[in-house]
Amino acid sequence: MKLMKKQLEPKKALQEEWLITNGIGGFASSTVLGANTRRYHGLLVAPLKPPARRYLILSKLDESLEINGEKYNLYTNLCGNYMANGYQYLESFEKNPLPEFTFQVANVKVQKKLSFVYGKNTIVVKYTIKNNQAQDVKMTIAPIMNFRDFHHMTTSRYFEVEQKIEDTKVIVKIDHNQPIYMNCSDGNYIEHQNDIFKNMYYLKEEERGFYPEEDLCVPGRYEIFVAPKEKKEVTVVVSLEDDIQNIDAEEVFEKETHRLEQIVKQTKLLSTKKELTKKQKDRNEFLKDLILATANFVVFRPEIGLHSILAGFPWFLDWGRDTAISFEGLLLITKRYDLAREILLMLTKDIQCGLVPNGYSESDNTPLYNSADSSLLLFEQVNHFLKYTKDYDFVKENLYEKLKDIVEHYKNGIDLDGNNIYLDEDGLLVSGTPNIQNTWMDAKIGDFVVTPRNGKVVELNSLWYNALKTLEHLAKKFGEKELVEDYKKQAKEHQKVFEEKFYDAQKKSLQDVLGDNKVRPNQLFSIATTYPVINPASYTGKTIFATVKKKLLTKYGLRTLAPDEEGYIAEYSGDCVKRDKSYHQGVSWVWLLGLYADSLENIINSEKDRIEKEKYMIEKEKFVEKIVATFQKELYAKEGLGSISELYDSNANAKPGGTMAQAWSVSEILKIVTRMDAEWS
């Protein structure tokens, strides 16, 4: 993608963010103007215990040119009511696949390109300076730094800075933390004393209801001289690793570009026809960038030796629930089957009392078990894995016993961390307490539970049936005849009770929790899985699908609550309390489009009547076309250029919110486009 000067109008461009990642949880991110608008923005946000304990190390590099005795600042910063106007010299921003900025001042052109050394907390910035002036030009590069938890901010303070200069390398310690290593391939380094960037203003933080200003450290500056008519390449490397003097920037860029290109190539999803229409070319570009977006979320946990999936940038770590939902789109559709095996091992590595961890502590990587659905979602991902790979040997050797153990624990009851999961006398699954949020609608403000869903929850009971049928299938495959009949009997009894108790004929909908008949999207789990508890093509199945379509489907996702329900909120905005109150009360989530798509496909595949089947096939075509048209634009607009946000307002404004790059959002859109679009499937 490339944005030219006319597309870089400040008000709009300050909302457009880019992201690159290093594969161990670190990232670089900012706006296309280079102005940081979040506390999380920076050129080096590094995990000290990968992928966790992420710290802001290098906020930005501020560049300026001195031409004929006059200074021109290339940087753009926000400070209260003041905005440094370096953007006026910005000719273009491009990300293909790495970010590149091009500046033009008089007859001097500066190109700035960034890449990580993959797998390292090392950012490489390469400048190409072309001086067409008749005089020398001086370029100054000032690193703006910190050493703080990326969730926190430093305000009204003094930084203790220690510096040591070794040839071209500078070693900086801020507030007695571990050393930061900087190297510039050209020029002189001039050490600063007590230089503080005061009150950098973060627009997005104010929008989110947080204090928006921060102080940062400016330890020094590099000065580089470029002779008349000279073209000079200068590399700046900032790292938490010592050995950086011999890094070859061009080699770093080539390796990272090749790595990303290979990820796209191995999917074999792009059309390879010699003659492509404009529509096909646009689709190819869209698919390529969606595939590239998937790569951001795959991270390596070195202390375990396995890969994992981060739920979203800039602030989420790896969550079991999000990993399971993202699994097919990120790993199977993209044909990264070896990684898929690792992720399944990672998901099942720390199972306790039948619970797959819903996440790991940011501070010490301790497993967290606040989830009743992660374990049940695992069964569906095993079904997807087998559909794509047919690797029953892997499942038998590594997963089968654990899956059986999960079901036994759910049947016998789980008290771990207050999850209160058990099978009731009627055969329905119960979970949670009035104070425990352990489904995906988990917003909680202090002791106030925003969406209380304790009891018999519709998606948990749908997934429970799917789990029983999955085990029935595996037991049959692995020759355990007695277990086949046992799981079959349990599933049949559960299915009968489920439809009797959950269906609300008056609302033509399933109750979200028994006793709560608010129309929510969770009911689609009953018809969307490999083994749906309700026949998707039955009257009940098609009726609840029609209700969801009518009341919840929007351009960008499914509403989390129908507009005619009490407590509906369409907009995700304001401070954290106001946002949490709206999180699952009406705003639209992108990932739910995947659930909707799976439901639609299951209806088509289950329908016996030819005319009815054709009707739904036409509906599918229209749905996919609308998704493609919407997200072809959305991928290159608003927040997270080249990725997809977590959620959207459900009003006409449809403003994105939450994380600006969300794994399950990218996953589900890629799944819809590649699996359902006849042109690409």
C-alpha positions in Angstrom: 0.0 0.0 0.0 1.2 3.5 -0.7 -0.2 6.9 0.4 0.9 10.0 -1.5 1.1 13.5 -0.2 -2.5 14.4 -1.0 -3.6 11.4 1.1 -1.5 12.4 4.1 -3.8 15.2 5.4 -2.9 15.4 9.1 -6.4 15.0 10.6 -7.0 11.8 8.7 -3.4 10.5 8.7 -3.2 10.8 12.5 -5.8 8.0 12.7 -3.9 5.7 10.3 -1.4 3.4 12.0 1.2 0.9 10.8 2.7 -2.1 12.5 5.7 -4.4 12.1 6.6 -7.2 14.5 9.7 -9.2 15.5 8.2 -12.6 16.1 8.8 -12.7 19.9 6.2 -10.2 21.0 8.0 -7.0 20.2 6.8 -4.5 17.7 7.2 -1.1 16.1 4.1 1.0 15.4 3.1 4.6 14.9 1.0 6.7 12.5 1.8 7.3 8.9 2.9 10.8 9.8 5.4 9.4 12.3 3.6 11.1 15.1 2.9 8.9 18.1 -0.7 9.0 19.3 -0.7 6.1 21.7 1.4 5.3 24.8 2.0 2.0 22.9 3.6 3.6 19.8 7.3 3.3 19.4 10.0 2.1 17.1 11.2 -0.5 19.6 8.7 -2.0 22.0 10.6 -5.0 23.3 9.5 -8.0 25.4 12.0 -8.5 28.3 10.5 -12.0 28.9 9.3 -12.9 25.3 6.6 -12.4 24.4 5.7 -10.7 27.7 6.9 -7.8 29.9 6.9 -5.5 26.9 8.8 -2.2 27.4 9.0 1.0 25.4 12.6 1.5 24.5 12.8 3.7 21.5 9.8 6.0 21.1 11.0 7.5 17.8 13.8 9.0 15.8 13.4 12.7 15.1 15.2 13.9 12.1 16.0 17.4 10.8 18.0 18.9 7.9 20.1 22.0 7.8 20.3 23.5 4.4 22.0 26.8 3.7 22.0 27.6 7.4 18.2 27.0 7.7 16.8 24.2 9.7 13.9 22.0 8.5 12.3 19.5 10.9 11.2 16.3 9.3 9.5 14.9 12.4 5.9 15.3 13.4 5.0 15.4 17.1 1.9 16.4 19.1 2.4 18.5 22.2 -0.9 19.9 23.7 -2.0 22.6 21.2 1.2 22.4 19.2 2.0 20.2 16.3 5.5 20.0 14.8 4.9 20.2 11.1 7.4 17.9 9.6 4.5 16.2 7.8 4.6 19.1 5.2 7.8 17.6 3.8 6.4 14.0 3.8 5.9 13.0 0.1 4.7 9.5 0.7 4.3 6.6 3.1 4.5 3.0 1.8 4.3 -0.4 3.4 5.2 -3.2 1.0 5.8 -5.1 3.2 8.1 -2.9 5.3 7.3 0.8 6.2 9.1 3.5 4.2 8.8 7.3 4.5 9.9 9.7 1.7 10.7 13.3 2.5 11.5 16.1 0.2 13.0 19.5 1.3 14.2 21.8 -1.5 16.6 19.7 -3.5 17.2 17.1 -0.8 15.4 13.8 -0.7 15.4 11.5 2.4 14.0 8.0 2.4 13.6 6.2 5.7 12.9 2.5 5.9 12.4 0.2 9.0 12.7 -3.5 9.8 13.3 -5.7 12.7 16.0 -8.3 12.9 13.4 -11.1 13.1 13.5 -12.9 16.4 15.5 -10.1 18.1 14.8 -7.0 20.0 16.7 -5.0 17.3 15.2 -2.3 15.1 17.1 -1.2 12.0 16.4 2.1 10.4 18.0 2.9 7.0 18.2 6.4 5.6 19.0 7.2 2.0 19.9 10.9 1.6 20.2 12.4 -1.8 21.7 15.9 -1.8 21.1 17.7 -5.1 22.1 21.0 -3.5 25.4 22.8 -4.3 26.3 23.0 -0.6 26.7 20.5 2.2 23.6 19.4 4.0 23.7 18.4 7.7 21.2 15.8 8.9 20.5 15.4 12.6 18.9 12.2 14.1 17.8 12.4 17.7 16.6 9.2 19.5 13.7 9.8 21.8 13.8 7.1 24.4 12.5 5.6 27.6 12.6 2.3 29.5 9.1 1.7 30.8 6.3 -0.8 30.8 4.4 -0.2 27.7 1.1 0.1 29.6 2.5 2.9 31.8 3.6 6.5 31.1 6.4 8.7 32.6 5.4 12.2 33.6 7.0 15.2 35.3 10.3 13.5 36.0 14.0 13.5 35.7 15.8 10.6 33.9 19.0 9.2 35.2 21.1 8.6 32.1 24.5 6.9 31.8 26.2 6.8 28.4 29.3 5.2 27.0 30.6 5.7 23.5 32.6 2.9 21.8 33.6 3.9 18.3 30.2 4.1 16.4 28.3 2.4 19.2 26.6 4.1 22.1 25.6 2.3 25.2 22.7 4.0 27.1 21.3 3.1 30.5 18.1 4.9 31.6 17.3 4.8 35.3 19.7 2.0 35.9 17.9 -0.5 33.7 19.6 -2.8 31.3 21.7 -1.3 28.6 20.3 -0.1 25.3 22.7 -0.3 22.4 22.7 2.2 19.5 24.8 2.3 16.4 25.0 4.8 13.5 27.0 3.9 10.5 28.0 7.5 9.8 28.4 10.8 11.5 29.2 12.0 15.1 27.3 11.3 18.3 26.8 14.3 20.6 25.8 13.5 24.1 23.0 15.6 25.7 22.7 16.4 29.4 19.4 16.4 31.2 17.5 16.7 27.9 13.8 15.8 28.3 11.1 15.8 25.7 8.3 17.4 27.7 4.7 16.6 27.3 4.5 14.4 24.2 0.7 14.3 23.6 -1.1 11.0 22.8 -4.3 11.8 21.1 -5.6 8.2 21.3 -5.0 8.0 25.0 -7.2 11.1 25.6 -9.9 9.6 23.4 -9.7 6.4 25.6 -10.1 8.5 28.8 -6.5 8.4 30.0 -4.0 11.1 30.9 -2.5 11.9 27.5 0.9 13.5 28.1 4.3 11.9 28.7 8.0 13.0 29.3 10.7 11.1 27.4 14.5 11.1 27.4 16.7 12.5 24.6 20.2 11.1 25.4 21.9 12.7 22.4 21.9 13.2 18.7 23.8 12.1 15.6 25.0 14.6 13.1 25.7 13.5 9.5 27.1 15.6 6.7 26.2 14.9 3.0 28.3 16.5 0.4 26.9 18.3 -2.7 25.4 15.9 -5.3 26.2 13.0 -2.9 23.9 10.1 -2.2 24.5 8.6 1.2 23.1 5.6 3.0 23.0 5.8 6.8 21.9 3.0 9.1 20.8 3.4 12.7 20.3 0.3 14.9 18.8 0.3 18.3 18.8 -2.9 20.3 18.8 -4.6 23.7 21.5 -6.8 22.3 25.2 -5.9 22.3 26.6 -7.2 19.0 25.1 -4.7 16.5 28.0 -2.9 14.8 28.2 -5.3 11.9 24.5 -5.5 11.1 24.0 -5.1 7.3 20.8 -3.1 6.9 20.3 -4.3 3.3 20.7 -7.9 4.3 18.1 -7.4 7.2 15.6 -5.9 4.8 16.2 -8.6 2.2 15.8 -11.4 4.7 12.6 -9.9 6.3 11.1 -9.2 2.9 11.9 -12.7 1.7 10.4 -14.3 4.9 7.1 -12.4 4.4 7.0 -13.2 0.7 7.5 -16.9 1.4 4.5 -16.8 3.8 2.3 -15.4 1.1 3.8 -17.8 -1.6 3.3 -21.0 0.4 -0.4 -20.4 0.8 -0.9 -20.7 -3.0 -4.0 -18.5 -2.5 -3.1 -15.8 -5.0 -4.2 -16.1 -8.6 -1.2 -16.9 -10.9 -3.0 -16.3 -14.2 -0.9 -14.4 -16.7 -3.8 -12.1 -17.6 -5.6 -10.7 -14.7 -8.6 -8.3 -14.7 -8.4 -5.2 -12.5 -10.8 -6.9 -10.1 -8.5 -10.0 -9.9 -5.4 -7.8 -9.4 -7.2 -5.9 -6.6 -8.3 -9.2 -5.0 -4.7 -10.5 -5.2 -3.4 -7.4 -3.5 -6.1 -7.7 -0.8 -5.3 -11.3 -0.2 -1.6 -10.7 -0.1 -2.0 -8.1 2.6 -4.4 -10.2 4.6 -1.9 -13.0 4.6 0.9 -10.7 5.6 -1.3 -9.4 8.5 -1.7 -13.0 9.8 2.1 -13.2 10.2 2.1 -10.5 12.9 0.3 -12.6 15.4 2.5 -15.7 15.4 5.2 -15.5 18.1 7.8 -17.8 19.6 8.0 -18.5 23.3 11.7 -19.3 23.8 11.3 -20.5 27.4 8.9 -23.2 26.1 10.2 -23.7 22.7 6.8 -23.4 21.0 5.0 -20.9 19.0 1.9 -19.1 20.1 -0.6 -16.5 18.8 -1.0 -13.0 20.2 -4.6 -11.9 20.3 -4.0 -8.4 19.2 -1.8 -5.3 19.0 -0.8 -3.2 20.6 -1.7 -4.6 24.1 -2.9 -8.3 24.1 -0.8 -11.4 24.8 -1.7 -14.9 23.8 -5.2 -16.0 24.8 -6.5 -19.5 24.5 -9.9 -18.5 23.4 -8.6 -16.1 20.7 -6.0 -18.6 19.6 -8.7 -21.3 19.0 -11.0 -18.9 17.1 -8.1 -17.6 15.0 -6.6 -21.1 14.4 -8.1 -22.0 11.0 -7.7 -18.6 9.4 -4.2 -17.9 10.6 -2.6 -21.3 10.2 -4.7 -23.8 8.2 -5.9 -21.6 5.4 -2.3 -20.3 5.1 -1.0 -23.9 5.0 1.3 -23.4 8.0 0.6 -26.9 9.3 3.8 -27.4 11.3 3.0 -24.2 13.2 -0.6 -25.4 13.6 0.8 -28.5 15.4 2.9 -26.4 17.6 -0.1 -24.2 18.5 -2.1 -27.2 19.5 0.7 -28.4 21.7 0.9 -25.0 23.2 -2.8 -24.8 23.9 -2.8 -28.2 25.6 0.6 -27.9 27.4 -0.7 -26.3 30.6 -4.2 -27.8 30.9 -5.3 -28.0 34.5 -8.5 -29.7 35.8 -9.6 -29.9 32.1 -9.1 -26.1 31.5 -7.0 -24.8 28.6 -5.4 -21.6 29.9 -7.2 -18.5 28.6 -3.9 -16.6 28.8 -0.6 -16.0 30.5 0.4 -13.3 33.0 2.1 -10.3 31.4 4.5 -10.2 34.4 5.7 -13.8 34.8 3.9 -15.9 32.2 1.8 -17.7 34.8 -1.2 -19.6 33.2 -4.6 -18.0 33.8 -7.7 -20.2 33.9 -10.6 -17.7 33.6 -12.3 -19.3 30.7 -15.0 -22.0 30.3 -15.0 -22.0 26.5 -11.3 -22.3 25.6 -11.2 -26.0 26.3 -14.4 -26.6 24.3 -13.2 -24.4 21.4 -10.2 -26.7 21.2 -12.3 -29.6 19.9 -13.5 -27.6 16.9 -9.9 -26.6 16.0 -9.0 -30.3 16.2 -11.8 -30.9 13.7 -10.5 -28.2 11.4 -6.9 -29.5 11.8 -8.0 -33.0 10.7 -10.0 -31.6 7.8 -7.0 -29.8 6.4 -4.2 -32.3 7.3 -5.8 -35.7 7.9 -3.1 -36.2 10.5 -4.9 -38.5 12.9 -1.6 -39.9 14.1 -0.7 -36.5 15.6 -4.1 -36.2 17.3 -3.9 -39.7 18.7 -0.4 -39.3 20.0 -0.6 -35.8 21.4 -4.3 -34.7 21.9 -6.7 -37.6 22.2 -6.2 -38.4 25.9 -6.3 -34.8 26.8 -9.5 -34.3 25.0 -11.1 -37.2 26.8 -9.8 -35.8 30.1 -11.4 -32.4 29.4 -14.8 -34.0 28.9 -14.4 -36.0 32.1 -13.5 -32.9 34.2 -16.4 -30.9 32.7 -18.8 -33.8 33.6 -17.4 -34.2 37.1 -17.2 -30.5 37.9 -14.4 -27.9 37.9 -13.9 -25.4 40.8 -10.5 -24.1 39.7 -10.4 -20.3 40.0 -14.1 -20.1 40.7 -15.1 -21.3 37.2 -17.9 -23.5 38.8 -18.3 -25.7 35.7 -20.4 -28.9 36.0 -23.0 -31.0 34.2 -26.4 -30.5 35.7 -29.0 -33.3 36.2 -30.8 -32.3 33.0 -27.6 -32.9 31.0 -26.9 -29.2 30.3 -23.6 -27.6 31.2 -23.4 -24.9 33.9 -20.6 -22.4 34.4 -19.6 -19.3 36.4 -21.1 -17.5 39.3 -22.7 -14.0 39.6 -19.2 -12.6 40.1 -17.2 -14.7 37.6 -17.0 -13.8 33.9 -15.6 -16.9 32.1 -17.1 -16.6 28.6 -15.9 -14.3 25.8 -18.3 -11.6 27.0 -16.1 -11.0 30.0 -16.2 -7.2 30.7 -16.1 -6.5 34.4 -15.7 -3.1 36.3 -14.5 -3.8 39.8 -17.2 -6.1 41.2 -19.7 -5.0 38.6 -20.4 -7.7 35.9 -21.5 -5.9 32.7 -22.9 -9.0 31.0 -23.7 -11.6 33.7 -23.8 -14.9 31.9 -23.4 -17.4 34.7 -25.6 -20.5 34.4 -26.5 -22.5 31.3 -24.9 -20.6 28.4 -25.9 -21.2 24.8 -22.4 -21.4 23.2 -21.0 -23.5 26.0 -23.8 -26.1 25.6 -23.4 -25.9 21.8 -19.7 -26.5 22.1 -20.3 -29.3 24.6 -22.4 -31.2 22.1 -19.7 -30.6 19.4 -17.0 -31.9 21.8 -19.0 -35.1 22.5 -19.5 -35.8 18.8 -15.8 -35.0 18.1 -14.8 -37.7 20.6 -17.4 -40.1 19.2 -15.7 -39.6 15.8 -12.2 -40.0 17.2 -13.1 -43.0 19.4 -14.5 -44.7 16.2 -11.3 -43.8 14.3 -9.1 -45.2 17.0 -11.1 -48.4 17.6 -12.6 -47.7 21.0 -16.1 -49.1 20.4 -17.5 -48.8 23.9 -16.5 -45.1 24.1 -18.2 -44.5 20.7 -21.5 -45.7 22.1 -21.0 -43.7 25.3 -20.3 -40.4 23.6 -23.1 -41.0 21.1 -25.6 -41.6 23.8 -24.5 -38.5 25.8 -24.7 -36.3 22.7 -28.1 -37.5 21.7 -29.5 -36.9 25.2 -27.9 -33.4 25.3 -29.2 -32.5 21.9 -32.8 -33.3 22.9 -32.7 -31.2 26.1 -30.9 -28.3 24.4 -33.5 -27.5 21.8 -36.4 -28.0 24.2 -34.9 -25.6 26.7 -33.1 -23.0 24.7 -35.5 -22.2 21.9 -37.7 -19.1 22.4 -40.6 -19.4 19.9 -41.8 -15.9 20.6 -38.5 -14.3 19.8 -37.6 -16.9 17.1 -34.2 -17.0 18.8 -32.2 -19.1 21.3 -31.9 -17.8 24.8 -28.4 -16.5 25.5 -28.4 -18.0 29.0 -31.4 -20.0 30.3 -33.5 -17.3 31.9 -32.1 -14.5 29.7 -33.7 -14.3 26.2 -31.8 -11.2 24.9 -30.9 -11.6 21.3 -27.2 -12.1 21.0 -24.9 -13.7 18.4 -23.7 -16.5 20.7 -26.7 -18.7 19.6 -25.0 -19.2 16.2 -22.6 -21.7 17.8 -25.6 -24.0 17.8 -25.5 -24.3 14.0 -21.9 -23.2 13.1 -19.7 -26.0 14.3 -18.6 -29.3 12.7 -21.3 -31.1 14.7 -24.1 -28.6 15.2 -26.4 -29.3 18.1 -29.3 -27.9 16.0 -29.8 -29.1 12.4 -28.8 -25.9 10.5 -31.4 -26.6 7.8 -34.2 -27.2 10.2 -36.9 -24.7 10.9 -35.2 -23.8 14.2 -31.8 -23.5 12.6 -33.0 -21.3 9.8 -35.2 -19.2 12.1 -32.4 -18.3 14.5 -30.1 -17.5 11.6 -32.8 -15.2 10.1 -33.2 -13.5 13.5 -29.4 -12.9 13.8 -29.3 -11.6 10.2 -32.2 -9.2 10.8 -31.2 -7.8 14.2 -27.4 -8.2 14.5 -25.7 -8.2 11.1 -23.9 -5.0 10.2 -21.4 -4.1 7.5 -18.4 -4.7 9.8 -19.5 -7.5 12.1 -22.4 -8.8 14.3 -23.8 -6.6 17.0 -23.3 -8.1 20.5 -26.9 -7.2 21.4 -30.0 -6.4 19.4 -30.9 -2.7 19.2 -34.4 -3.3 20.6 -33.0 -4.9 23.8 -32.7 -3.1 27.0 -29.2 -1.9 27.6 -28.2 -1.7 24.0 -25.2 0.6 23.3 -24.1 1.2 19.7 -20.9 3.2 20.4 -17.6 2.2 21.9 -16.1 5.4 23.2 -15.2 7.4 26.3 -13.2 6.3 29.4 -12.5 2.7 30.3 -15.6 2.4 32.4 -17.9 3.7 29.6 -16.1 1.5 27.0 -16.3 -1.6 29.2 -20.0 -1.0 29.6 -20.5 -1.0 25.8 -18.0 -3.8 25.0 -20.5 -6.5 24.6 -23.7 -4.5 24.7 -24.3 -3.7 21.0 -21.0 -2.8 19.3 -20.1 -4.9 16.4 -17.3 -7.5 16.5 -15.6 -8.5 13.2 -14.8 -12.1 14.3 -18.5 -12.9 14.6 -18.7 -12.6 10.8 -16.8 -15.9 10.7 -19.4 -17.5 13.0 -22.1 -16.1 10.7 -20.3 -17.5 7.6 -19.9 -21.0 9.1 -23.6 -21.0 10.0 -24.6 -20.0 6.4 -22.3 -22.7 4.9 -23.8 -25.3 7.3 -27.3 -24.4 6.2 -26.3 -24.8 2.6 -24.6 -28.1 3.2 -27.5 -29.5 5.3 -30.3 -28.3 3.1 -32.0 -31.1 1.1 -34.5 -28.9 -0.9 -32.9 -27.7 -4.1 -34.7 -24.4 -4.3 -34.0 -23.6 -0.7 -30.3 -24.5 -1.1 -30.1 -22.2 -4.2 -31.6 -19.4 -2.2 -29.0 -19.6 0.5 -26.2 -20.0 -2.1 -27.3 -16.7 -3.6 -27.3 -15.2 -0.1 -23.8 -16.5 0.4 -22.5 -14.9 -2.8 -24.0 -11.5 -1.8 -22.6 -11.8 1.7 -19.1 -12.6 0.5 -19.1 -9.8 -2.1 -20.1 -7.3 0.6 -17.4 -8.5 2.9 -14.8 -8.3 0.2 -15.9 -4.8 -0.8 -16.0 -3.6 2.8 -12.7 -4.9 3.9 -10.8 -4.2 0.7 -11.3 -0.6 1.7 -11.1 -1.1 5.5 -7.7 -2.8 5.3 -6.2 0.5 4.0 -8.2 3.0 6.0 -8.6 4.3 9.5 -6.7 2.4 12.2 -4.3 -0.4 11.6 -3.3 0.0 7.9 -2.8 -3.5 6.6 -4.7 -5.1 9.4 -8.3 -5.2 10.9 -9.5 -3.7 14.2 -11.1 -5.6 17.0 -14.6 -4.0 16.8 -16.7 -1.2 15.3 -19.4 1.1 16.4 -22.8 -0.2 15.3 -24.1 3.2 14.3 -23.7 4.9 10.9 -20.3 6.3 11.9 -18.9 2.7 12.2 -15.8 3.9 13.9 -13.2 1.2 14.7 -12.3 0.5 18.3 -10.3 -1.8 20.6 -7.0 -3.1 19.2 -6.0 -1.8 15.8 -4.8 -5.2 14.7 -6.8 -8.2 16.0 -5.9 -11.8 15.2 -9.5 -13.2 15.0 -10.7 -10.3 12.9 -8.0 -10.9 10.3 -8.4 -14.7 10.6 -12.2 -14.6 10.0 -12.1 -12.2 7.1 -9.4 -14.2 5.4 -11.4 -17.4 6.0 -14.6 -15.9 4.5 -12.8 -14.6 1.4 -10.8 -17.7 0.6 -13.1 -20.4 1.8 -16.4 -19.0 0.6 -15.6 -17.0 -2.5 -16.0 -19.2 -5.5 -13.4 -17.3 -7.4 -10.7 -18.0 -4.8 -11.8 -21.3 -3.2 
